[in-house]
Amino acid sequence: MSLMTLLAAGGKALLAAAGDLEGEFDTFTDTVGTSSVLADWAALGDLLVRFFLCLAVVFVIVRFFYYPKSRRRDYFFTFMLVSISVFMLIFFLGGTKLKTGVALGLFAIFSIIRYRTESVPIREMNYLFVLIAISVINGVGPSFSFVELLAADVLLIIVISICESTIFVKKEASKLIKYDNVKLVTPDKNEELLEDLKRRTGLEVFRVEVGAIDFLKDSAILRIYYKPLSGIDNSVDSVGRMPRG
């Protein structure tokens, strides 16, 4: 075989390899432009729509239903971040079964939450459950349409607004007190007890429950129910038992 024959064969091989490489490059370019290797614009749009919908619903609930009565900025911060985190976690998980399992696991975890300093009040815990549910519903991906998600979010907002109103249940507040006159805790002196509590606390007390009675120290634990002086909840009223000492 002559040198010219070898050069000709090598040139043909190079041209064939270059053609194959060009074809593979074109295929890769088409794949990058149309598939989800680098960017799936449809999925990105779905993420942004669901994220801002979830964020708007959570903000409305926290800002206009929870915060005006509690004025707890720490829980405002917590609710917003927990909702966003749960939404992202649920949205980027793989299958629907896995998402459902993680959602139930989150409910189980938050149901036993206890901070080092104090237990989470029941009202805050209920709002936390609702916000987690909203984040899970909006983060399940293509399982539901946008109209279905919007309807579910609007229904939850309506139910919360009804529960926070005084349409069906009259607003009342309660607190524990340590009372020092056990002579008035008997059932036949209930009216005298109410008048004494009104005078000493300055609150419009309309009902009282008698708890533990200590005759040695002439004291009793009472839970009084009164009409709140303002629309803002008193966080101390959620304390379920008297502190020691």
KOLTI-737144 format. One record per residue (C-alpha): residue number from 1; residue in three letters; x, y, z. Coordinates in nm, 2 decimals. Layout:
<sites>
+-----+------+--------+--------+--------+
: seq : type :     xx :     yy :     zz :
+-----+------+--------+--------+--------+
: NUM :  ALA :      X :      Y :      Z :
...
+-----+------+--------+--------+--------+
</sites>
This chain:
<sites>
+-----+------+--------+--------+--------+
: seq : type :     xx :     yy :     zz :
+-----+------+--------+--------+--------+
:   1 :  MET :   0.00 :   0.00 :   0.00 :
:   2 :  SER :   0.14 :   0.34 :  -0.11 :
:   3 :  LEU :   0.17 :   0.65 :   0.10 :
:   4 :  MET :  -0.09 :   0.83 :  -0.11 :
:   5 :  THR :  -0.34 :   0.55 :  -0.04 :
:   6 :  LEU :  -0.28 :   0.57 :   0.33 :
:   7 :  LEU :  -0.32 :   0.95 :   0.33 :
:   8 :  ALA :  -0.65 :   0.92 :   0.13 :
:   9 :  ALA :  -0.78 :   0.65 :   0.37 :
:  10 :  GLY :  -0.69 :   0.87 :   0.67 :
:  11 :  GLY :  -0.85 :   1.17 :   0.52 :
:  12 :  LYS :  -1.17 :   0.98 :   0.47 :
:  13 :  ALA :  -1.17 :   0.86 :   0.83 :
:  14 :  LEU :  -1.12 :   1.21 :   0.96 :
:  15 :  LEU :  -1.40 :   1.35 :   0.75 :
:  16 :  ALA :  -1.63 :   1.07 :   0.87 :
:  17 :  ALA :  -1.53 :   1.13 :   1.23 :
:  18 :  ALA :  -1.59 :   1.51 :   1.19 :
:  19 :  GLY :  -1.93 :   1.44 :   1.04 :
:  20 :  ASP :  -2.03 :   1.22 :   1.33 :
:  21 :  LEU :  -1.90 :   1.47 :   1.58 :
:  22 :  GLU :  -2.10 :   1.75 :   1.41 :
:  23 :  GLY :  -2.41 :   1.54 :   1.42 :
:  24 :  GLU :  -2.37 :   1.46 :   1.79 :
:  25 :  PHE :  -2.31 :   1.83 :   1.86 :
:  26 :  ASP :  -2.63 :   1.92 :   1.68 :
:  27 :  THR :  -2.82 :   1.66 :   1.87 :
:  28 :  PHE :  -2.68 :   1.79 :   2.20 :
:  29 :  THR :  -2.77 :   2.15 :   2.11 :
:  30 :  ASP :  -3.12 :   2.05 :   2.03 :
:  31 :  THR :  -3.15 :   1.86 :   2.35 :
:  32 :  VAL :  -3.03 :   2.15 :   2.56 :
:  33 :  GLY :  -3.27 :   2.38 :   2.39 :
:  34 :  THR :  -3.58 :   2.16 :   2.42 :
:  35 :  SER :  -3.54 :   1.93 :   2.72 :
:  36 :  SER :  -3.48 :   1.97 :   3.09 :
:  37 :  VAL :  -3.10 :   1.91 :   3.09 :
:  38 :  LEU :  -3.03 :   2.28 :   3.17 :
:  39 :  ALA :  -3.37 :   2.45 :   3.19 :
:  40 :  ASP :  -3.73 :   2.33 :   3.17 :
:  41 :  TRP :  -3.91 :   2.66 :   3.12 :
:  42 :  ALA :  -4.25 :   2.50 :   3.16 :
:  43 :  ALA :  -4.15 :   2.35 :   3.49 :
:  44 :  LEU :  -3.99 :   2.68 :   3.60 :
:  45 :  GLY :  -4.31 :   2.87 :   3.52 :
:  46 :  ASP :  -4.52 :   2.62 :   3.71 :
:  47 :  LEU :  -4.28 :   2.65 :   4.01 :
:  48 :  LEU :  -4.30 :   3.03 :   4.01 :
:  49 :  VAL :  -4.68 :   3.04 :   3.98 :
:  50 :  ARG :  -4.73 :   2.79 :   4.26 :
:  51 :  PHE :  -4.47 :   2.96 :   4.48 :
:  52 :  PHE :  -4.62 :   3.31 :   4.45 :
:  53 :  LEU :  -4.97 :   3.17 :   4.50 :
:  54 :  CYS :  -4.86 :   2.99 :   4.82 :
:  55 :  LEU :  -4.66 :   3.29 :   4.94 :
:  56 :  ALA :  -4.96 :   3.53 :   4.88 :
:  57 :  VAL :  -5.21 :   3.30 :   5.06 :
:  58 :  VAL :  -4.97 :   3.25 :   5.36 :
:  59 :  PHE :  -4.90 :   3.62 :   5.39 :
:  60 :  VAL :  -5.27 :   3.70 :   5.38 :
:  61 :  ILE :  -5.35 :   3.45 :   5.66 :
:  62 :  VAL :  -5.05 :   3.54 :   5.88 :
:  63 :  ARG :  -5.07 :   3.92 :   5.83 :
:  64 :  PHE :  -5.45 :   3.98 :   5.83 :
:  65 :  PHE :  -5.58 :   3.70 :   6.05 :
:  66 :  TYR :  -5.31 :   3.59 :   6.29 :
:  67 :  TYR :  -5.09 :   3.90 :   6.35 :
:  68 :  PRO :  -5.36 :   4.16 :   6.43 :
:  69 :  LYS :  -5.47 :   3.97 :   6.74 :
:  70 :  SER :  -5.14 :   3.83 :   6.87 :
:  71 :  ARG :  -4.88 :   4.09 :   6.76 :
:  72 :  ARG :  -4.61 :   3.81 :   6.79 :
:  73 :  ARG :  -4.34 :   3.90 :   6.53 :
:  74 :  ASP :  -4.14 :   3.59 :   6.62 :
:  75 :  TYR :  -4.43 :   3.37 :   6.51 :
:  76 :  PHE :  -4.48 :   3.59 :   6.20 :
:  77 :  PHE :  -4.12 :   3.52 :   6.10 :
:  78 :  THR :  -4.15 :   3.15 :   6.18 :
:  79 :  PHE :  -4.48 :   3.09 :   5.99 :
:  80 :  MET :  -4.35 :   3.26 :   5.68 :
:  81 :  LEU :  -4.02 :   3.06 :   5.66 :
:  82 :  VAL :  -4.17 :   2.73 :   5.76 :
:  83 :  SER :  -4.43 :   2.76 :   5.49 :
:  84 :  ILE :  -4.18 :   2.85 :   5.22 :
:  85 :  SER :  -3.95 :   2.57 :   5.33 :
:  86 :  VAL :  -4.23 :   2.31 :   5.33 :
:  87 :  PHE :  -4.34 :   2.42 :   4.99 :
:  88 :  MET :  -3.99 :   2.39 :   4.84 :
:  89 :  LEU :  -3.94 :   2.05 :   5.00 :
:  90 :  ILE :  -4.27 :   1.91 :   4.88 :
:  91 :  PHE :  -4.24 :   2.06 :   4.53 :
:  92 :  PHE :  -3.89 :   1.91 :   4.45 :
:  93 :  LEU :  -3.96 :   1.56 :   4.59 :
:  94 :  GLY :  -4.00 :   1.28 :   4.34 :
:  95 :  GLY :  -4.32 :   1.09 :   4.36 :
:  96 :  THR :  -4.66 :   1.16 :   4.49 :
:  97 :  LYS :  -4.64 :   0.88 :   4.75 :
:  98 :  LEU :  -4.31 :   1.02 :   4.88 :
:  99 :  LYS :  -4.46 :   1.37 :   4.90 :
: 100 :  THR :  -4.76 :   1.24 :   5.10 :
: 101 :  GLY :  -4.54 :   1.05 :   5.34 :
: 102 :  VAL :  -4.32 :   1.35 :   5.40 :
: 103 :  ALA :  -4.62 :   1.57 :   5.45 :
: 104 :  LEU :  -4.76 :   1.33 :   5.71 :
: 105 :  GLY :  -4.42 :   1.31 :   5.87 :
: 106 :  LEU :  -4.41 :   1.69 :   5.90 :
: 107 :  PHE :  -4.75 :   1.69 :   6.07 :
: 108 :  ALA :  -4.62 :   1.43 :   6.32 :
: 109 :  ILE :  -4.30 :   1.63 :   6.39 :
: 110 :  PHE :  -4.48 :   1.96 :   6.45 :
: 111 :  SER :  -4.75 :   1.80 :   6.66 :
: 112 :  ILE :  -4.49 :   1.72 :   6.93 :
: 113 :  ILE :  -4.29 :   2.05 :   6.90 :
: 114 :  ARG :  -4.19 :   2.20 :   7.23 :
: 115 :  TYR :  -3.95 :   2.49 :   7.26 :
: 116 :  ARG :  -3.70 :   2.50 :   7.54 :
: 117 :  THR :  -3.86 :   2.80 :   7.71 :
: 118 :  GLU :  -4.23 :   2.74 :   7.65 :
: 119 :  SER :  -4.48 :   2.52 :   7.48 :
: 120 :  VAL :  -4.63 :   2.64 :   7.15 :
: 121 :  PRO :  -4.97 :   2.79 :   7.23 :
: 122 :  ILE :  -5.27 :   2.61 :   7.08 :
: 123 :  ARG :  -5.37 :   2.90 :   6.85 :
: 124 :  GLU :  -5.01 :   2.92 :   6.71 :
: 125 :  MET :  -5.00 :   2.54 :   6.67 :
: 126 :  ASN :  -5.33 :   2.54 :   6.48 :
: 127 :  TYR :  -5.21 :   2.82 :   6.25 :
: 128 :  LEU :  -4.89 :   2.62 :   6.19 :
: 129 :  PHE :  -5.08 :   2.31 :   6.09 :
: 130 :  VAL :  -5.30 :   2.52 :   5.85 :
: 131 :  LEU :  -5.00 :   2.68 :   5.69 :
: 132 :  ILE :  -4.82 :   2.35 :   5.65 :
: 133 :  ALA :  -5.13 :   2.21 :   5.48 :
: 134 :  ILE :  -5.14 :   2.51 :   5.24 :
: 135 :  SER :  -4.78 :   2.47 :   5.15 :
: 136 :  VAL :  -4.82 :   2.09 :   5.09 :
: 137 :  ILE :  -5.13 :   2.15 :   4.87 :
: 138 :  ASN :  -4.96 :   2.41 :   4.66 :
: 139 :  GLY :  -4.64 :   2.22 :   4.64 :
: 140 :  VAL :  -4.76 :   1.88 :   4.51 :
: 141 :  GLY :  -4.67 :   1.99 :   4.16 :
: 142 :  PRO :  -4.88 :   1.89 :   3.86 :
: 143 :  SER :  -5.12 :   1.68 :   4.06 :
: 144 :  PHE :  -5.37 :   1.96 :   4.08 :
: 145 :  SER :  -5.46 :   2.24 :   3.84 :
: 146 :  PHE :  -5.42 :   2.61 :   3.92 :
: 147 :  VAL :  -5.79 :   2.66 :   3.95 :
: 148 :  GLU :  -5.82 :   2.37 :   4.20 :
: 149 :  LEU :  -5.53 :   2.51 :   4.41 :
: 150 :  LEU :  -5.68 :   2.86 :   4.40 :
: 151 :  ALA :  -6.02 :   2.72 :   4.51 :
: 152 :  ALA :  -5.87 :   2.53 :   4.80 :
: 153 :  ASP :  -5.67 :   2.83 :   4.92 :
: 154 :  VAL :  -5.98 :   3.06 :   4.90 :
: 155 :  LEU :  -6.19 :   2.81 :   5.09 :
: 156 :  LEU :  -5.93 :   2.79 :   5.37 :
: 157 :  ILE :  -5.91 :   3.17 :   5.39 :
: 158 :  ILE :  -6.29 :   3.19 :   5.42 :
: 159 :  VAL :  -6.30 :   2.92 :   5.69 :
: 160 :  ILE :  -6.03 :   3.10 :   5.89 :
: 161 :  SER :  -6.21 :   3.43 :   5.86 :
: 162 :  ILE :  -6.53 :   3.28 :   5.99 :
: 163 :  CYS :  -6.35 :   3.11 :   6.28 :
: 164 :  GLU :  -6.17 :   3.43 :   6.38 :
: 165 :  SER :  -6.49 :   3.63 :   6.37 :
: 166 :  THR :  -6.76 :   3.64 :   6.64 :
: 167 :  ILE :  -7.04 :   3.52 :   6.42 :
: 168 :  PHE :  -7.09 :   3.19 :   6.59 :
: 169 :  VAL :  -6.88 :   3.21 :   6.90 :
: 170 :  LYS :  -6.86 :   3.51 :   7.14 :
: 171 :  LYS :  -6.51 :   3.64 :   7.20 :
: 172 :  GLU :  -6.38 :   3.57 :   7.55 :
: 173 :  ALA :  -6.04 :   3.55 :   7.73 :
: 174 :  SER :  -5.93 :   3.36 :   8.03 :
: 175 :  LYS :  -5.64 :   3.35 :   8.27 :
: 176 :  LEU :  -5.52 :   3.17 :   8.58 :
: 177 :  ILE :  -5.50 :   3.35 :   8.91 :
: 178 :  LYS :  -5.40 :   3.26 :   9.26 :
: 179 :  TYR :  -5.68 :   3.37 :   9.49 :
: 180 :  ASP :  -5.63 :   3.44 :   9.86 :
: 181 :  ASN :  -5.98 :   3.42 :   9.99 :
: 182 :  VAL :  -6.11 :   3.06 :  10.00 :
: 183 :  LYS :  -6.42 :   3.16 :  10.19 :
: 184 :  LEU :  -6.57 :   3.29 :   9.86 :
: 185 :  VAL :  -6.50 :   2.98 :   9.64 :
: 186 :  THR :  -6.80 :   2.79 :   9.76 :
: 187 :  PRO :  -7.09 :   2.76 :   9.51 :
: 188 :  ASP :  -7.34 :   2.96 :   9.72 :
: 189 :  LYS :  -7.11 :   3.26 :   9.71 :
: 190 :  ASN :  -7.04 :   3.27 :   9.34 :
: 191 :  GLU :  -7.19 :   3.61 :   9.29 :
: 192 :  GLU :  -6.98 :   3.76 :   9.57 :
: 193 :  LEU :  -6.67 :   3.59 :   9.42 :
: 194 :  LEU :  -6.74 :   3.74 :   9.08 :
: 195 :  GLU :  -6.79 :   4.09 :   9.23 :
: 196 :  ASP :  -6.46 :   4.06 :   9.42 :
: 197 :  LEU :  -6.27 :   3.95 :   9.12 :
: 198 :  LYS :  -6.41 :   4.23 :   8.91 :
: 199 :  ARG :  -6.31 :   4.48 :   9.17 :
: 200 :  ARG :  -5.96 :   4.35 :   9.22 :
: 201 :  THR :  -5.87 :   4.28 :   8.86 :
: 202 :  GLY :  -6.06 :   4.56 :   8.69 :
: 203 :  LEU :  -6.18 :   4.30 :   8.43 :
: 204 :  GLU :  -6.54 :   4.23 :   8.34 :
: 205 :  VAL :  -6.54 :   3.87 :   8.48 :
: 206 :  PHE :  -6.85 :   3.67 :   8.39 :
: 207 :  ARG :  -6.75 :   3.32 :   8.48 :
: 208 :  VAL :  -6.50 :   3.15 :   8.71 :
: 209 :  GLU :  -6.38 :   2.79 :   8.76 :
: 210 :  VAL :  -6.23 :   2.68 :   9.09 :
: 211 :  GLY :  -5.92 :   2.45 :   9.08 :
: 212 :  ALA :  -5.69 :   2.34 :   9.36 :
: 213 :  ILE :  -5.76 :   2.48 :   9.71 :
: 214 :  ASP :  -5.49 :   2.51 :   9.98 :
: 215 :  PHE :  -5.66 :   2.56 :  10.31 :
: 216 :  LEU :  -5.33 :   2.58 :  10.49 :
: 217 :  LYS :  -5.22 :   2.89 :  10.29 :
: 218 :  ASP :  -5.58 :   3.01 :  10.25 :
: 219 :  SER :  -5.55 :   3.02 :   9.87 :
: 220 :  ALA :  -5.70 :   2.87 :   9.56 :
: 221 :  ILE :  -5.62 :   2.85 :   9.19 :
: 222 :  LEU :  -5.90 :   3.00 :   8.98 :
: 223 :  ARG :  -5.95 :   3.04 :   8.61 :
: 224 :  ILE :  -6.15 :   3.35 :   8.53 :
: 225 :  TYR :  -6.33 :   3.42 :   8.20 :
: 226 :  TYR :  -6.37 :   3.78 :   8.10 :
: 227 :  LYS :  -6.45 :   4.01 :   7.81 :
: 228 :  PRO :  -6.12 :   4.12 :   7.64 :
: 229 :  LEU :  -6.05 :   4.49 :   7.66 :
: 230 :  SER :  -5.91 :   4.50 :   7.31 :
: 231 :  GLY :  -5.89 :   4.29 :   6.99 :
: 232 :  ILE :  -5.53 :   4.19 :   7.07 :
: 233 :  ASP :  -5.48 :   3.85 :   7.24 :
: 234 :  ASN :  -5.28 :   3.84 :   7.57 :
: 235 :  SER :  -5.01 :   3.57 :   7.52 :
: 236 :  VAL :  -4.99 :   3.51 :   7.90 :
: 237 :  ASP :  -5.35 :   3.40 :   7.90 :
: 238 :  SER :  -5.24 :   3.08 :   7.71 :
: 239 :  VAL :  -5.04 :   2.96 :   8.02 :
: 240 :  GLY :  -5.21 :   2.64 :   8.13 :
: 241 :  ARG :  -5.07 :   2.62 :   8.48 :
: 242 :  MET :  -4.93 :   2.85 :   8.75 :
: 243 :  PRO :  -4.56 :   2.88 :   8.77 :
: 244 :  ARG :  -4.38 :   2.73 :   9.07 :
: 245 :  GLY :  -4.27 :   2.95 :   9.35 :
+-----+------+--------+--------+--------+
</sites>
